[in-house]
Amino acid sequence: MTHRNDLTFRLAEERDRMQFINLARLSFIPTTALADAEREWGDYPINPTGRKGWVVEDTVGNLVARYRHLEFELLFEGVRFSMAGVGGVAVAIDQRGKGLAQWMLSQALRDFREQGILLSMLYPFQHGFYRKLGWAWMGATQQFRISTRHIYPFSERAKIAAYQPSQEEALKTLYGQVALQHNGWLCREPWWWENFFKPKGGREIYSYTEAGTLLGYLVLEFTHLEPEKKQLAVVVREWAALSASAYRGILGFLGSLRDQITTIVWNTYPDDPFPYLLKEQQRDPSLTMPPFDFNYMHQLGIMSGGFMWRLVNAQQAIALRPIRPVSPFSLTFHLTDSVFGEEKFTVEFGDGTMQLGSHPASTILKTSIDHLVQMFSGVRRSQQLYWTGELELEGDASLLAQLDTAWDTQPPFCWDAF
C-alpha cells in the first residue's frame, strides 16, 4: 500500500467489486450498462490466481484508477525471466488528465522491482503514453489474409485430426518445447491453460501427430470478415510446429478447406517462412483491397503495433541474459529513467556471458531505459540508435558493433494478449 496526500494505491478487495467493474466498463465497453457488466462478470473473483487487481482510492473512498497485474515468466534466449503483465489500465472519466495513470503505474513499477521482477509487458492503448514510463515497442505480429486456393495442399495434411482431451498434457509439453526455440513466449501457468482449453463457440483445435506423437497444433476460429461479412473465413489464433512436416501439415490442412472457406487469416511472427510457401504472394483477391501508394504491386500482409516491454531491473536482467561469443570488452551504461532516475553501471562482455563490472569503462553509452530494452531484446541495434541520435557515446565507437553482435537474437513474439 502506497499513500500520497490525496490518494492511496492498494490491492483491490471484494468490497471494491462494483467500482472496479465500473472503471473497466467506462474505459473499454462504455455502451454497456453497469448492470449488464456486473452480470457478465458474475462471481468472478477480484483477485483470481495469478491476476491481482490494484486500485487508486481517493480520500472519500472512491476508486479513481485501476489495473491488473498478471504474474508470468517468459522465455528469452532459453532462460526464464520473471515478468509482470499489466492489463486493464483504467482511469475514471472525471479524473482523467490529472496524471493518475502515470502515478499508479510508477508505483506499480516500484513494487515490481521490490518483488525481484525483471521485465514488464503490456499491450498499449497509446504507445507514447507508456513510452514516457519506460516501456518500448517490441513485438510485431504479421497477419496475412490469403485465399485458401493459394495454399499448397501439402500431403502431410493427412496427419491432421481434431484435438482430443486426452492430448492435453502432450499439447502443453509441445508448446513448451517450441517456446524454447523462440523469444518472448510465455511460460503458461495452469490458470492460463485452463482458459485455453475451455470450449468457445466457433473455436476449434487441431493436432498433427506422427506414430502417435504430437508434433504440432493450430487453434482456429470461424468468422465472417469485416466489412464484407459475406464469406466464411478461418482466423488462425495460434499454431506451433516442432518439425517441418508438422508445419507443412498445418498449411496443407488449411488449404484443404477451400471448398468451404474462402480466406485464411494467418497470424504469425515476422520471420515465419509462410509467405514464401504460397502459390501467390498476394492478399485474397476476393477481399476489398486497402490502398498501397507505392508503384503497382500486390497486397500481401500487414503488421500490428504489438506489445511493449520494460526492463524493471536492468542490471539483474543483463546479468541473466546469454550473449553471442565476442572478444572481451566492457561498456559503462548511463541510463535515464523517468521512474527510477539516472543509473550507471558497467558491463563486462565475454565468451557467451555478461557480468557486472566494479570499475567504470573507458567507453560510456548514454541512452534511455526504453531504448536499452530494444537493444537488449534484439529489436534494434545500437549502431542504428547511434546513427539516429537516440543514444550518445563517449569513447570507442567500434564497440557498438561488438555490442550488436553480442546481443544479436530473434526479436520477441507472443501469442498471448491481456
N, C-alpha and C positions, 0 to 999 in steps of 0.2 A: 504494500500500500504506500502510495506517494501523495503528499499534500502540497498544494500551492495555496496562496492566500484564500482563493475563492473556489478551489477545485480539489477533488480527491480522485486519484487514479487507483482502482482496486479491481480485484477479481469479482466477476458478476456472481450474483446469488439468486436463489429461486424467487425471492421477493421482487426481483427486477424483471421478471418474465415479460409482463405486458410492455414496459418501456423498452426493453431490449428488442422485442419483436417489432415494435412501432418504429424505432430508429432505422432498422433494416428495411421495413416496408416503405417508409418515405424516401429512402435513398435508392432502392432497387426496383420496387413494384408499387409506385405511388398511386396507380389507378385501382389498386386492390383495397377493399375496405379492411379496417383493422380486425373486425370480427372474422372475416374470411381468412386473413393471415394467421390469426390465432388458431383457427380451426385446422388450417393446413399444418401448422407447427405441431398441433396435438400435444401429446405428453412427452415430446422430445426434450431431453434434459438440457439445461442451460450449459452445463459443462460435461459433455459426454467424454468418454475415454479418448485421450489424445487431442482434445479440442477444447481449449479453455476460453471462455468469454471474458473480456476485460472491458471495463466501463470507466467513464469520467462522470463524476457526480458533482453537482453544484451545492451551494450551502443550504438549499432548502429541499434537497433530496431528489431533484430532477436529474435524469440521465441526459447528458448533452452530447456524448460521443461514445462509440463502442468499436471494438474489433474482436476478431477471434484468432487465437494463437494455436496453430496446428503443429504438433510435435512430430518431427520426422528426422530421418537420416537420409542422405543422398550419396550416390556413388560418384566419385571423381578420381580418375586415374587408378581405379581399382581399390580405392580407400574410402571408408565410410566417414563422412563429415556430418556432425550434428547440424541440424538446420531447423530454424523456426519459420514456419509458413505463416504469412499474415494474410488474413482474408476478412471480408465483411466489414471493411472500414466505413463507418457512417457517422455523420455529424447532424444534429438536429437542425432542421431548416432555419429556425430563427436564431441559430447560434453560429452560422457559417460566416467566414471572413474574419474570424477572431483568432485564428491560429490554433484552434483546439486540436485539430487532427495532427498538426505538427508537434504540439506539446505532448499529446498522447503517445505518438509513435517514438518520440525521443525517449520518453520514459520506458517504453517497451524495449527499445534497443539497449538501454542501460540494464534492464532486468535480464535480457538475453545474455549479455556479457557476464553478469554476475553468476548466471547459471552454467557458464562454460560453453555456451553455444557459439559455433564458429561462423555460420552463414545464416542469412535470412533470404527468403524468396517470396515474391508476390506477383500477382497479375494486376497491373495498374489500371486505374481509370484515366489517369494522366501521367505519362512518363515524367514530365517536367516537375510535377509536384514531388514525386518520390526521389527524383534525382537530387533535389535540394537536401534530402536527408541521407544521401549516400548510396542509394540503390542505383544500379546501372542496367541498361537494356542489355540482355544477354541472349535469350533464346528466340529463334525464329522457327515457326512451323511452316513448312511448304505444303500447299494444297493444290492438287491437280483435279480438274473436273474433266474426265475422259470418257469418251464413248466406249461402251463395252466391246464394240466391234473393232476397236483399236488396240485391244489387249490380246496378246498371243494366247491360244489355248494350250499352254504347256501340258504335256502328258502327265506330269506329276499331280495334276489336279485330281486324279482318280484316288489319291490317298487323303483327300479332304473329307471329313464327315462332321456331322453335328456333334458339338461338345456334349459329353455325358458327365453327370455329377461325380461319377467315380474317378474322373480325371482331375479333380480339383487340386490335389496335392502335387500332381505332376505338372499342372499348368503353373502353379506358384513356383515350383522349382525351375521350370523352364524360364519364366520371367527373370528370376534371379540370375540365371546363367547368362542370359542375353544382356541383362542390365550391366554386368561386369565388363561387357565389350563396348560400353558407351559411357559418356559423361552426362551426369545430371539426372539419371533415372532415380526415382525414389526407392528406398528400401521400404516397401509397403508393410504397414502394420496390420495386425489381424482385423481391426475395425474397418480399415480401408478395403481389405479383401472381402469382408462381409458385404459391403455395399456393392462391390464389383460383381459378385455372383448373384445379387438379388435380381429376380426377374423383372424386366421392364418391357412394356408394350413396344413392339417394333424393333427390339434389340435382340440380336442373336450372336452366339459364339460358335465358331467352327474351328476344328483342330486338324492338324496334319500329323499323321503317325506313319512310322516305318517299323515293321516287325514288332508292333505293339509298343513302340517307344514314341512318346510325344516329342516332336521336333519343331512345331510351330502352331500358331493360332492367330485368329483375327476376330475382332469384335466389330460387328457391323450394325447399322441402323437403317431401316427402310424409311424413306421420306419422299415428299414432293418438294422439289427445289423452288425457292423463291427466285424471281417473282412469277415464274411461269405456272407452277403448280399443276402442270398438265401431265408430266411424265414421271413415272416411278423411278427413283434413284436409290442408290445404296451409299451411305457415308461410312467409310472405314474409320472407326473411332480409335482403334489401337491394333497393332499387329506386332508379332515377334517371330523371328525365324532363327533357328540355331544352325541351319545348313542352307546351302544354295538350293538344294532340292525342295526344302520346305518353302523357301521364298518363291520359287517358280510355281510350286503347287498352289500357294495362296493367289498369285496372279492369275494362273490358269483357271482356278475356280471362279474368280471374278469375271473373267472373260466368258466363261460358260454360261453366265446369267443373261446373255444378250437377248434371248427371246422374251424375257420378262422385264429386264432392267435396261434402261437406255443409257444411264450415266453412272459412273463410279466416281465418288469424291474420295480421293486418296490423300490422307493426311500423313505427313512423314517428316523426317529430319532432313536438313539441307543436302547432305552428301549421299542420300539414297540413290542408287542407280536406276530407280523406277523409270524416269522419262526416257532413258536410253533403250529400254526394253519394249517400247511401244511401236506399233506399226506406223503410227502417225504422231509426230511431235506437235500436237495442237489440241486446244480445248475442244470439247464435244461440240461439233458444228451445229447441233440442234438447239444449243443454248444461245440466249442473247449475248452478244459479244460486247464487253466493255471497250471503251476507246483505248487505243495504244498509239500515241502520236510519235512514232519514230520510224520513218520509211514504211515499207509494207512487209509485214511478217505475220505469221500465225500466232495467236494467243496460245499459251501453254499453262503456266502455273502462276500462283500468287503467293505472297509471303505475309505472314501475320506479324504483328508487333511483338507478340510473345511476352515472356516473363522477364522479371528483373531479379538480380542477386545483389546482396550486400555482404561485405566482409564485416562481421561483428567484432572479431578479434583477429586482425590481420597477421600479427606476429605468430600466433599459435597455428593459424591456417597455413601459413607459409612453411612453418617447421614440419607440418604433416604431409605436405604435397610432394610426391615424387617428381623428378625432372628428367629431361633427356641428358645423356652424358655430354659434358662440356669440359674444356680446360678450366682449372680453378680460377675464380675471380671473385671479387666482393663489391658490393654496392651499399651505399647508405641511402635509405628511403626517407624522404621528408614529406609526410602526408598532411594534407589539410582535411579536416573532418568537422562538419557543422555540429555534430553531436558530441564527439569525444575530444575535440580540439586537435591541435597540432601534435604530431607524433613523429619521432625519429628513431630509427633502428637500422642496424647493419645486418646484411645477409651475406653469408659465405656460400658460394656455389661450388659444388664439386662433382664427383662422378656419380650422378644419379640421385644426389641428396642436396638439401639445403639445411643450413643451421644458422642460428642467430649468432652474430659476432659480438665480441665485447669491446671492440675498438672501432672508431669511425673509419670508413673507407675514404680513399682519396677522390673517388667519384661519387657525387651526390645526385640522386634522381628526385626531383620535386614534382609531385602530382597530387591529385585528389583521390579520396578513397574510392569513388566510383570508377575512375579510370584504372586504379590499381586492380580492382576485381575483374575488369575486362581483360587486362593483360594476364593476370593470374589464371584465368579460365581458358585462354586461347582464343577469345573472341576478337581481340585486337592485338596489334604488335606495337611494341614500344617505339620502333622506328617510325611507324605511321603517326603515332601520337606526338612524337617529337617534331615531325615534319609539319603537322597541323597546329603546333603551338600549344597542345593540350598537356604537355609536360615540359619541364625545364631540366637542363643537365649542366652540372658543373664538373668538369673533368674529362675523362676519356670517352668520347662519343662512340668509339668502336665497341665498347662493352654492351651497347644496345643490341647489336647483332647476336652477341653471346647470350644475352638475356632472352631474346626471342627464340633462339634455338633451345635453351633450357626449358622454356615454358611452352614450347610448341605442343599442341594437343588438339583433339577433336572438340570443337565448341559444344557446350552442353545443350541437351534437349530433354524434354519431359512430356510424358503422356498425360500427366495428372494436373488438372486445374482445380483451383479452390478460391 
